[in-house]
Amino acid sequence: MTSHRILIVFGTRPEAIKLFPVVRALATRPGIEVRTCVTAQHRGLLDQVLDVAGIIPDHDLDIMEPNQSLDRLTARLLTGVGAVLDKEPIDRVIVQGDTATALVGAMAAYYRKIPVAHVEAGLRSGDIYHPWPEEVNRRMIAPIADFHFAPTETAAAALRREGITHGVHVTGNTVIDALHATKARIAAQPSLAAGFETLRERVAGRRIVLVTTHRRENFGDGMRQIAEAVAQIARRDDLAVLFPVHPNPGVTAVMEQMLGDHENVLRVAPLDYPSFVSALSEAHIVLTDSGGVQEEAPALGKPVLVMRETTERPEGVVAGTAKLVGAKTEQIVAGLTELLDNAEAYAAMARAHNPFGDGQSALRIADLLADAA
């Protein structure tokens, strides 16, 4: 029997987290041959997830270089993924989310008339500059794909409003699959989360505020205001700020300058995924501008303050698990203070419904693709 060869293209840590359940689920389907291509848009952060997931890429483009512009990155990605597609026959390409890698993977496949499936399709903020450039990346993938795996009905409705009605399936978000699978592995093998365990003593006896930030639209003044908010809230002795700092110079330079000598801010290198899951599980509040963390934290009952003016994941805000506070010091500090000092406000967010999935999303996606093969 001739196998149906599927190439899964990804390049960043969030993509790897959300796609490794899909790789595993498809690998169990008779007649499906799974191939993987990593662009290494984020080299070190990506490799952490590959190691944990046990994925050895069939193709590794290794395109990461310091401070490359978006146009240079896009050009290098396009020629690199195109070359992979020219090396071997591929029946379908899968991309995830909204990165440059996802957009280019879809474009390279389209140029060769190879069908494209889009995991985490339909997210929209309505503002092409927030998140930037991710909002436009998603919109450009949509007319190319013939399978649109929407994580929620809200995302599916956004696609329908754009005239995309065929191939739209509400599957839940695969990040919840990855989260549950990783928590189970940590329970069976606690040493997987050793990166967090080494920090546990330093935060013992205090409520943890877990901070992540890396969005391009927050670079500059936004990062400075975020740093000032972290500095102000860290003056409290009833909490500890745990801050895995993204390696982008637009983040590290500001945080070193403004938080470098703050004893109550644990600035650490990015945690590997199991250690991050443990940190998220132990956190009291999550402060982030990340997309994926807005989905992961509610699954663990953790209130999320989102340091953005808009979000392409409004379901969390509607459900009450997330709240937009922007990237202004005063608003961030006010949001944190309310949750730290108002038990009712905290409980309302912690008890809110998680709208992003049940941990079976990858199986649904694999079933749909296998049936179509």
C-alpha positions in Angstrom: 0.0 0.0 0.0 1.3 3.4 -1.0 1.7 5.6 2.1 0.4 9.2 2.3 3.4 11.3 3.2 2.7 14.3 5.4 5.4 17.0 6.1 5.0 18.9 9.4 6.8 22.2 9.3 7.7 24.1 12.5 10.4 26.3 13.8 9.7 27.8 17.2 9.2 26.4 20.7 5.4 27.1 20.8 4.9 25.4 17.4 6.9 22.4 18.6 4.8 22.2 21.8 1.5 22.3 19.9 2.6 20.0 17.1 4.3 17.1 18.9 1.0 15.6 19.9 0.0 15.8 16.2 3.2 14.1 15.2 2.6 11.3 17.7 -1.1 10.9 16.8 -0.4 10.7 13.0 2.4 8.3 13.5 -0.1 5.7 14.7 -2.3 5.9 11.6 -1.9 3.1 9.1 -1.0 4.4 5.6 0.4 7.7 7.0 4.1 8.5 6.8 5.1 11.5 9.0 8.0 13.7 8.0 9.2 16.7 10.0 11.0 19.8 8.9 12.2 22.3 11.5 13.4 25.7 10.5 15.0 26.5 13.9 13.5 30.0 13.8 14.2 29.7 17.6 17.2 27.3 17.8 17.8 26.8 21.5 14.2 27.1 22.6 13.1 24.7 19.9 15.7 22.1 20.7 14.4 21.9 24.3 11.0 20.7 23.1 12.5 18.3 20.5 14.5 16.6 23.2 11.5 16.2 25.5 9.2 15.1 22.8 11.8 12.6 21.3 11.5 14.1 17.9 14.5 13.8 15.5 13.7 16.1 12.5 14.0 14.6 9.1 15.1 18.1 7.8 16.7 20.9 9.9 17.2 24.2 8.1 18.9 25.9 11.0 18.1 29.4 9.8 18.4 31.3 13.1 20.8 34.2 13.1 21.0 37.2 15.5 18.8 40.2 14.8 17.8 39.2 11.3 15.0 41.3 9.8 11.6 39.9 9.1 12.1 40.2 5.3 15.4 38.4 5.4 14.0 35.7 7.7 11.0 35.2 5.4 13.2 34.9 2.3 15.5 32.4 3.9 12.6 30.3 5.2 10.8 30.3 1.8 13.8 29.1 -0.1 14.7 26.6 2.6 11.3 25.0 2.9 10.9 25.0 -0.8 14.1 23.1 -1.2 12.8 20.4 1.2 9.6 20.1 -0.8 11.6 19.6 -3.9 13.7 16.8 -2.4 11.0 14.3 -1.8 7.3 13.7 -2.8 5.0 15.2 -0.2 1.2 14.7 -0.2 0.3 17.3 2.4 2.0 20.0 4.5 0.9 20.8 8.1 1.6 24.2 9.7 0.6 25.6 13.0 -0.3 29.0 14.3 1.0 32.4 13.1 4.8 32.4 12.8 6.9 33.3 9.8 7.6 29.6 9.6 3.9 28.8 9.4 3.2 31.4 6.7 6.2 30.3 4.6 5.5 26.6 5.0 2.0 27.3 3.6 3.3 29.5 0.8 6.0 27.0 -0.3 3.4 24.2 -0.4 1.0 26.4 -2.4 3.7 27.2 -5.0 3.9 23.4 -5.6 0.1 22.8 -5.4 0.5 20.7 -2.2 -2.5 20.8 0.1 -2.0 22.5 3.4 -3.6 21.8 6.8 -3.6 24.7 9.4 -3.5 23.7 13.1 -4.9 26.5 15.4 -6.7 28.2 12.5 -9.1 31.2 12.8 -7.6 33.2 15.6 -8.2 36.9 15.0 -7.5 40.0 17.0 -8.9 42.4 14.4 -5.8 44.6 14.4 -3.0 43.8 11.9 -0.4 45.3 14.2 -1.4 43.5 17.4 0.0 40.9 17.5 2.5 41.9 14.8 3.2 40.3 12.4 1.3 37.2 13.6 -2.2 38.6 12.9 -1.4 39.0 9.2 0.5 35.7 9.0 -2.7 33.8 10.1 -4.9 35.7 7.7 -2.6 34.9 4.8 -2.5 31.2 5.6 -6.3 30.8 5.6 -7.1 31.0 1.9 -4.2 28.6 1.1 -5.3 25.8 3.5 -8.0 23.3 2.8 -8.1 21.9 6.3 -8.6 24.5 9.1 -8.4 23.0 12.6 -10.0 25.7 14.7 -9.4 25.5 18.5 -12.8 27.0 19.4 -16.1 27.8 17.8 -15.2 31.5 18.0 -12.2 30.8 15.8 -14.3 28.8 13.4 -16.8 31.6 13.2 -14.0 34.1 12.3 -13.1 31.9 9.4 -16.7 31.7 8.2 -16.9 35.5 8.3 -14.0 35.6 5.9 -15.8 33.3 3.5 -14.0 30.1 4.5 -16.6 27.5 5.0 -15.2 24.2 3.7 -12.7 22.1 5.7 -13.3 24.0 9.0 -13.3 21.7 12.0 -13.4 22.7 15.7 -10.9 20.4 17.4 -9.8 22.2 20.6 -6.2 23.4 21.0 -3.4 20.9 20.9 -1.5 22.8 23.5 -3.9 21.3 26.1 -2.9 17.8 24.8 0.8 18.7 25.3 0.1 20.1 28.7 -1.7 17.1 30.0 0.8 14.7 28.4 3.7 16.6 30.0 2.1 16.7 33.4 1.6 13.0 33.3 5.3 12.4 32.4 6.4 14.7 35.2 4.3 12.7 37.7 5.9 9.5 36.5 9.4 11.0 36.3 9.8 14.1 38.4 13.4 14.6 37.3 12.1 15.8 34.0 11.2 19.1 35.7 14.6 19.5 37.4 14.9 23.0 36.0 12.1 24.2 38.2 13.1 22.1 41.2 16.4 23.9 41.5 14.3 27.2 41.9 11.8 25.8 44.4 13.7 26.7 47.5 14.2 30.3 46.4 10.4 30.8 46.1 9.4 28.7 49.1 6.7 30.1 51.3 5.6 32.9 48.9 3.0 33.2 46.2 4.6 33.0 42.7 4.0 35.5 40.0 5.2 33.9 36.8 6.1 36.4 34.1 6.8 35.8 30.4 7.1 38.5 27.7 8.5 38.5 24.2 6.0 40.2 21.8 7.5 42.5 19.2 4.8 45.1 19.6 6.0 45.6 23.2 9.6 46.2 22.4 10.9 49.6 23.5 8.6 51.6 25.8 6.3 48.6 26.4 9.2 46.5 27.7 10.3 49.3 30.0 6.8 49.7 31.4 6.5 46.0 32.0 9.9 46.0 33.8 8.9 48.9 36.0 5.6 47.1 36.9 7.6 43.9 37.8 9.9 46.0 39.9 7.1 47.6 41.7 5.1 44.5 42.5 8.3 42.6 43.5 8.7 45.0 46.5 6.1 43.0 48.3 7.6 40.4 50.6 4.6 38.0 50.3 5.4 37.0 46.8 8.2 36.0 44.5 8.5 36.9 40.8 9.7 34.1 38.6 10.8 35.5 35.2 12.2 33.2 32.5 13.6 35.8 30.2 13.2 35.4 26.5 16.6 35.5 24.8 15.7 38.3 22.3 17.9 41.3 22.8 14.8 43.5 22.8 13.8 41.8 26.1 17.1 40.9 27.8 18.7 44.3 27.5 15.8 46.1 29.1 15.3 43.5 31.9 19.0 43.5 32.8 19.1 47.3 33.0 15.9 47.7 35.0 15.7 44.5 37.1 19.3 43.5 37.3 19.8 44.0 41.0 16.3 43.2 42.2 16.6 40.5 44.8 12.9 39.4 44.6 12.9 38.9 40.8 14.3 35.5 39.8 15.4 36.2 36.2 16.3 32.9 34.7 17.0 31.4 31.3 14.0 30.0 29.5 12.9 26.9 31.2 12.6 23.6 29.3 9.0 22.7 28.7 8.5 20.2 31.6 10.1 22.8 34.0 7.8 25.5 32.7 4.8 23.3 33.2 5.8 22.7 36.8 6.4 26.4 37.3 2.9 27.2 35.8 1.4 24.5 38.0 2.9 26.2 41.1 2.2 29.8 40.1 -0.4 31.9 41.9 -0.8 34.4 39.0 0.5 34.5 35.4 1.6 37.7 33.8 2.2 37.3 30.1 2.0 38.7 26.6 2.3 35.1 25.1 -0.4 33.5 23.2 0.1 29.9 24.3 0.3 30.7 28.0 -3.2 32.3 27.7 -4.4 28.8 26.9 -2.2 26.7 29.2 -2.8 28.7 32.4 -6.6 28.4 32.5 -6.3 24.6 32.1 -4.5 24.7 35.4 -6.8 27.1 37.1 -4.4 30.0 37.0 -5.6 33.6 36.5 -3.9 35.3 33.5 -3.1 39.0 33.1 -2.4 39.6 29.5 0.0 42.5 28.7 -1.6 43.4 25.4 -4.3 45.7 24.2 -6.0 43.0 22.1 -5.9 39.3 22.0 -6.7 36.8 19.2 -7.8 34.5 22.0 -10.9 36.3 23.3 -12.4 33.1 24.7 -10.3 33.4 27.8 -11.4 36.9 28.5 -15.1 36.0 27.9 -14.8 33.0 30.2 -13.2 35.1 32.9 -9.9 33.2 33.0 -7.9 36.1 31.4 -7.9 39.9 31.7 -6.3 42.4 29.3 -4.1 44.9 31.2 -2.0 46.2 28.4 1.7 47.1 28.6 1.3 50.1 30.9 2.9 50.0 34.4 -0.1 51.4 36.2 -2.6 49.0 34.7 -0.3 46.0 35.2 0.3 46.8 38.9 -3.4 47.5 39.5 -4.4 44.1 38.0 -1.8 42.2 40.0 -2.7 44.0 43.2 -6.4 43.2 42.9 -5.7 39.5 42.4 -3.2 39.4 45.2 -5.4 41.3 47.8 -8.9 40.4 46.7 -9.7 36.8 47.4 -13.0 36.9 45.6 -11.6 38.4 42.5 -8.9 35.8 42.5 -11.3 32.9 43.0 -13.6 34.1 40.2 -10.8 33.9 37.7 -9.3 30.7 39.1 -12.6 28.9 38.9 -13.6 30.1 35.4 -14.1 27.6 32.7 -11.2 26.6 30.4 -12.5 27.1 26.8 -9.5 25.8 24.9 -9.9 22.0 24.8 -10.0 18.6 26.5 -6.7 17.1 25.6 -8.0 15.1 22.7 -7.4 17.6 19.9 -4.5 15.9 18.2 -6.5 12.6 17.9 -9.3 14.5 16.2 -6.9 16.1 13.8 -5.2 12.8 13.0 -8.6 11.1 12.4 -9.7 13.8 10.0 -6.4 13.7 8.0 -6.3 9.9 7.9 -9.9 9.8 6.6 -9.0 12.2 3.8 -5.7 10.5 2.8 
